[in-house]
Amino acid sequence: MSKSLSLEPYKGTRDFYPEDQFIQNYIFSTWKKAVQKFGYLEYNASILEETELYTSKSGAEIVNEQTYTFIDRGGREVTIRPEMTPTVARMVASKRRELTFPLRWFSIPNLFRYERPQRGRLREHWQLNVDMFGVEGAASDAEVISVAYNIMKSFGAEDSQFVIRISSRKFMNFLMRQHFGLSEEISGTLSKLVDRKDKTEVSVFESQVKELLKDKTESFLSTLEIKNIKDFPEGLSQHESTLELSALFEVLRDQGITNVVFDPTIVRGFDYYTGVVFELHDTGSENNRALFGGGRYDDLVSIFNVEKVSGIGFGMGDVTIHDFLETYALLPVYVSTTQVYIAPFDETTFSASSELAAFLRAQGINTAVDLTDRKIAGKVKTADREKTPWLIVVGQDEITSGKFKLKNLAESMEYEVTQDQIITTLKKSAHT
């Protein structure tokens, strides 16, 4: 006996039934509207890239442990994209002499990573990517963070519900290599430890740091606790990266964004970040976690052996933002895209029902016709279960009189209307 096929989606992926897709469409629509207000233009690309693109800059861990990589029929090593930033950098490098800078681009790709599924993290997800190319300095850093902030506000989030934690790779490199005099190898290992600090027990983290830093451990840990740039000790306060951070916080304050903090433990996992990095965190106890983040990557385009093009951006995943919206009861109530459900009384009224549906569709009204031979009660039940707001039963009396009973299923209201009055009633209801 052959094995039964599974009814479940592939592990770490999701099926989107109509009500799920409604939420997904809402998230995508809110993303698009928010970023387009800032002048960002949409782009896209294939989900397949040559693996070398990721081995060059994403980091060995991402490629070796978390990607879907295979050899295609032409003998090429190919990876299903785990992130979008290398792809957009390739696109910019390819057309750099034809493009007009600064570029403001966004995309909503689906991404794949082979990792253990858990809350907020699946093997396939969709992610808003927002990137600016060709501009350096606090103003561009602040704009990208402002876009992220305004997206949250577009979803209805309050400032108290999230905080933007900001640091700098340039600062951390200076701190480790010059201020503490660490080798490149130890600095790299220490950066990965710091990146996982929030997911590691305090005693374990401190023990791991001590193995690397010995007598410098206490001083390093004290530096990680600094939450205000003004509290930096002498030797750190005047470094270029510190001044850049100070300028960024000043611009954000001028823009009215105050739920931002300096947090030197924000490192971000990808190897390509070069300057400011940031993460947005849920502040509530129920979903207290990082929601998304990004940063500056001024050297990424140059991996294609072309001239440098500065860049900064972030990625916001659909899974984590969905969890956030659910936590704070910010998800919209499902509304069917079908506006009218027509129920023919019997087979003799099907032709008239189809004609009425064609008329409504021509007027821009999404209309479904019940094609079954069930009794009217069953047809009404289907319309109600699918949350179609309006119902019309078409019988011989309606055909003869030219008047129809237009019923609002949600409000249990009924209107006797002519064919033309159906349109005016629906439009009037939509504006009340």
C-alpha positions in Angstrom: 0.0 0.0 0.0 1.4 3.4 -1.0 2.2 6.0 1.6 -0.5 8.7 2.0 0.5 12.1 0.9 0.9 14.6 3.7 -1.9 17.2 4.2 0.5 19.6 5.8 2.7 22.3 4.1 6.4 21.7 4.0 7.9 22.3 7.5 8.5 25.9 8.2 6.2 27.2 5.5 2.5 28.2 5.5 -0.7 27.8 3.6 -2.6 31.0 3.2 -6.4 30.4 3.2 -8.5 33.5 2.2 -8.6 35.0 5.7 -4.9 34.5 6.1 -4.2 36.0 2.7 -6.4 38.9 3.7 -4.1 39.7 6.6 -1.0 39.1 4.4 -2.4 41.6 1.8 -3.1 44.1 4.6 0.6 43.9 5.8 1.9 44.2 2.2 -0.4 47.1 1.4 0.5 49.0 4.6 4.2 48.5 3.8 3.9 49.8 0.3 1.9 52.8 1.2 4.2 53.8 4.0 7.5 53.5 2.0 6.0 55.1 -1.1 5.2 58.2 1.0 9.0 58.7 1.3 9.6 58.3 -2.5 10.8 54.7 -2.6 10.3 52.8 -5.8 9.5 49.1 -6.1 11.9 46.5 -7.7 12.1 42.7 -7.8 14.3 39.8 -8.9 14.4 36.0 -9.1 14.5 33.9 -6.0 17.6 32.1 -7.5 21.1 33.4 -7.3 24.5 31.9 -7.8 25.7 30.7 -4.4 28.9 32.7 -4.7 26.9 35.9 -4.2 26.2 34.8 -0.6 29.6 33.2 0.2 31.2 36.6 -0.7 29.5 38.7 1.9 26.6 37.2 3.9 28.8 35.1 6.1 29.8 31.5 6.2 27.2 30.5 8.8 24.3 31.7 6.6 25.5 29.8 3.5 26.8 26.6 5.1 24.0 26.1 7.6 20.9 28.1 6.6 20.5 28.0 2.8 18.7 25.8 0.3 21.6 25.2 -2.1 21.8 22.8 -5.0 23.6 22.1 -8.3 21.4 22.8 -11.3 21.3 20.8 -14.5 24.0 23.0 -16.0 26.4 22.2 -13.1 26.1 25.6 -11.5 25.8 25.9 -7.7 22.6 27.8 -7.0 21.0 29.1 -3.8 17.4 30.0 -3.1 17.7 33.5 -1.7 18.0 33.7 2.1 18.0 37.6 2.0 17.6 40.3 -0.6 20.4 42.8 0.1 23.1 41.0 -1.9 20.7 40.8 -4.8 19.9 44.5 -4.8 23.6 45.3 -4.5 24.2 43.2 -7.6 21.4 45.0 -9.5 22.8 48.4 -8.5 26.4 47.3 -9.5 25.1 46.1 -12.9 23.3 49.3 -13.9 25.2 51.8 -11.8 26.1 54.0 -14.7 22.5 54.2 -15.9 20.9 54.8 -12.6 20.3 58.2 -11.0 21.5 58.5 -7.4 20.4 58.6 -4.7 18.3 55.5 -5.2 15.3 54.8 -2.9 14.2 51.3 -3.6 12.0 48.7 -1.9 10.9 45.1 -2.5 8.8 42.5 -0.8 10.5 39.2 -1.6 9.9 35.7 -0.2 13.0 34.4 1.5 14.1 30.9 2.4 16.4 29.7 5.3 16.9 26.2 6.5 16.6 26.7 10.3 14.5 25.4 13.2 11.0 26.9 12.9 10.0 28.8 16.0 7.8 31.8 17.0 8.7 34.7 14.7 11.0 32.6 12.5 10.0 30.2 9.7 11.9 28.6 6.8 10.0 30.7 4.3 8.8 34.2 5.0 8.2 37.5 3.2 10.2 40.6 4.0 9.9 44.2 3.2 13.4 45.4 2.1 14.0 49.2 2.1 17.3 50.5 0.8 18.9 53.9 -0.1 22.0 54.0 -2.3 24.4 56.8 -3.0 24.2 58.9 0.1 26.2 58.9 3.3 25.8 60.7 6.6 23.3 61.2 9.4 20.5 62.5 7.2 20.3 59.3 5.1 20.7 57.1 8.2 17.9 59.0 9.9 15.6 58.8 6.9 15.8 55.0 6.7 15.2 54.7 10.4 12.3 57.2 10.1 10.8 55.1 7.3 10.9 52.1 9.7 9.3 54.2 12.5 6.5 55.5 10.3 5.7 52.0 9.1 5.1 51.0 12.7 2.9 54.1 13.2 1.0 53.2 10.0 0.1 49.9 11.6 -1.3 51.8 14.6 1.6 51.1 17.0 2.2 53.4 19.9 5.7 54.8 20.7 5.5 53.0 24.1 5.1 49.6 22.3 8.4 49.6 20.5 11.9 51.0 20.9 14.6 51.5 18.2 18.1 50.4 19.4 21.0 51.9 17.6 24.7 51.2 17.5 27.5 51.2 14.9 29.8 48.5 13.5 32.4 51.2 13.0 32.2 52.0 16.7 32.4 48.3 17.7 35.4 47.7 15.4 37.2 50.7 16.9 36.2 49.5 20.4 37.6 46.0 19.9 40.6 46.6 17.6 42.0 49.8 18.9 40.5 50.7 22.3 41.0 47.1 23.6 43.7 46.1 21.2 42.2 42.8 20.1 43.2 40.8 17.1 40.9 40.5 14.1 40.1 36.9 14.9 39.2 37.6 18.5 37.2 40.6 17.5 35.2 38.5 15.1 34.5 35.9 17.7 33.6 38.5 20.3 31.2 40.3 17.9 29.3 37.1 17.4 29.0 36.6 21.2 27.7 40.1 21.6 25.2 39.6 18.8 23.8 36.6 20.7 23.9 38.3 24.1 20.1 38.7 24.6 19.7 34.9 23.9 22.5 33.8 26.2 22.3 33.4 30.0 24.2 36.2 31.7 26.7 33.9 33.5 27.4 32.0 30.3 27.9 35.2 28.3 30.3 36.7 30.8 32.2 33.4 31.0 32.6 33.2 27.2 33.8 36.9 27.1 36.3 36.2 29.9 37.8 33.4 27.9 38.6 35.9 25.1 39.4 39.1 27.1 40.9 37.9 30.4 41.7 41.0 32.5 39.9 43.3 30.0 36.6 41.6 30.6 35.2 43.9 33.3 36.0 47.0 31.3 34.4 45.6 28.2 31.2 44.5 29.9 30.9 48.0 31.5 31.2 49.6 28.1 28.3 47.4 26.9 26.1 48.7 29.6 26.5 52.3 28.5 23.1 53.6 27.1 24.0 57.2 26.5 26.8 58.3 24.2 27.5 61.2 26.5 28.6 58.7 29.1 31.5 57.4 27.0 34.9 57.5 28.7 37.7 59.6 27.2 39.1 57.9 24.2 35.7 56.9 22.9 33.7 60.1 23.0 35.6 61.8 20.2 36.0 59.0 17.8 34.5 59.4 14.3 31.9 56.7 14.8 30.7 58.3 18.1 30.3 61.7 16.5 28.3 60.0 13.7 26.0 58.4 16.2 25.6 61.7 18.1 24.6 63.5 14.9 22.1 60.7 14.0 20.4 60.9 17.4 20.1 64.7 17.0 18.5 64.4 13.6 16.0 61.8 14.9 15.1 64.0 17.8 14.5 66.9 15.4 12.1 64.7 13.5 10.2 63.9 16.7 11.4 60.3 17.0 12.2 59.9 20.7 11.8 56.1 21.4 15.4 55.5 20.3 18.3 54.4 22.5 22.0 53.7 22.1 22.7 50.0 22.6 26.3 48.8 21.8 25.1 45.2 21.9 23.3 45.7 18.6 25.8 44.1 16.1 23.6 42.4 13.4 24.7 39.0 12.1 25.7 39.8 8.5 29.3 40.5 7.7 28.6 43.3 5.2 27.5 46.0 7.7 30.1 48.9 8.0 28.5 51.7 10.0 25.2 52.4 11.8 23.2 49.3 12.7 19.8 49.3 14.3 17.0 47.0 15.5 13.4 47.6 16.4 12.2 45.8 19.6 8.8 45.1 21.0 8.8 46.5 24.5 5.9 44.4 25.8 6.3 41.4 28.1 4.2 39.1 25.9 6.3 39.5 22.7 9.5 41.0 24.0 11.9 40.4 21.1 13.6 42.0 18.1 11.1 42.6 15.3 13.5 43.6 12.5 16.6 45.6 11.8 19.2 46.9 9.3 22.2 49.1 8.9 24.7 50.7 6.6 26.7 48.6 4.1 29.0 51.0 2.2 31.3 48.3 0.7 28.8 45.8 -0.5 28.4 46.9 -4.1 32.2 46.9 -4.5 32.4 43.1 -4.1 31.5 43.1 -7.8 34.8 44.8 -8.6 33.1 48.2 -9.4 33.4 51.6 -7.7 32.0 52.0 -4.2 28.3 52.9 -3.8 27.2 53.6 -0.3 24.1 52.0 1.0 21.8 51.7 4.0 18.6 49.7 4.5 16.5 47.3 6.6 14.4 44.3 6.3 11.0 43.8 8.1 9.6 40.3 8.1 5.9 39.4 7.8 6.0 36.8 10.6 7.4 39.1 13.3 5.2 42.0 12.3 2.1 39.7 12.3 3.0 38.6 15.8 3.4 42.2 16.9 0.0 43.2 15.4 -1.7 40.2 17.0 -0.2 40.9 20.4 -1.6 44.5 20.4 -4.9 43.6 18.8 -4.0 45.7 15.7 -4.9 43.1 13.0 -7.8 44.1 10.8 -11.2 42.3 10.8 -11.6 40.1 7.8 -13.8 41.5 5.0 -14.5 39.4 1.9 -13.5 41.0 -1.4 -16.8 39.6 -2.8 -19.4 42.3 -2.2 -22.6 40.7 -3.4 -23.7 37.0 -3.3 -26.6 36.3 -5.7 -28.7 33.2 -4.9 -31.0 32.0 -7.7 -34.3 30.7 -6.3 -34.2 27.7 -8.6 -32.8 26.7 -12.0 -35.4 28.8 -13.9 -33.9 32.1 -12.4 -30.3 31.3 -13.0 -30.2 33.1 -16.4 -31.6 36.3 -14.8 -29.2 35.9 -11.9 -26.3 35.8 -14.2 -27.5 38.9 -16.1 -27.8 40.8 -12.8 -24.3 39.7 -11.8 -22.9 40.8 -15.2 -24.5 44.2 -14.7 -23.1 44.6 -11.2 -19.6 43.5 -12.3 -19.7 46.1 -15.1 -20.3 48.7 -12.4 -17.3 47.6 -10.4 -19.1 45.4 -7.9 -17.5 42.1 -7.1 -20.3 39.6 -7.4 -20.6 35.8 -7.0 -23.5 33.6 -8.2 -24.4 30.4 -6.4 -24.2 27.6 -9.0 -25.7 24.8 -6.8 -29.2 23.4 -6.8 -29.4 23.7 -3.0 -32.3 25.2 -1.1 -32.1 29.0 -0.4 -31.2 28.4 3.2 -28.0 26.6 2.2 -27.1 29.4 -0.3 -27.6 32.0 2.4 -25.4 30.0 4.8 -22.6 30.0 2.3 -22.8 33.7 1.8 -22.7 34.3 5.5 -19.9 31.9 6.2 -17.8 33.5 3.5 -18.5 36.9 5.2 -20.0 38.3 2.0 -21.7 41.5 3.2 -24.7 41.6 0.7 -27.1 39.0 -0.5 -29.7 39.1 -3.3 -32.2 36.2 -3.8 -33.5 36.2 -7.4 -36.9 34.5 -7.8 -39.7 34.9 -10.4 -41.3 37.7 -8.3 -38.1 39.8 -8.5 -37.8 39.1 -12.3 -41.4 40.2 -12.9 -41.4 43.3 -10.7 -37.8 44.4 -11.4 -37.3 44.9 -7.7 -34.9 43.0 -5.6 -34.4 42.4 -1.8 -30.9 43.6 -1.1 -30.0 42.1 2.3 -27.0 43.3 4.5 -26.1 40.0 6.3 -24.0 41.6 8.9 -26.6 44.1 10.0 -29.7 42.1 9.2 -31.0 45.1 7.2 -33.0 44.6 4.0 -33.7 47.1 1.2 -36.2 46.7 -1.7 -34.4 48.3 -4.7 -34.4 48.4 -8.4 -31.3 47.2 -10.4 -29.9 50.7 -10.6 -30.7 51.4 -6.9 -28.5 48.4 -5.9 -25.4 50.4 -7.0 -26.5 53.6 -5.2 -27.3 51.6 -2.0 -24.0 49.8 -2.0 -22.0 53.0 -2.6 -23.9 54.9 0.1 -23.2 52.0 2.6 -19.5 52.1 1.7 -19.3 55.8 2.8 -21.2 55.4 6.1 
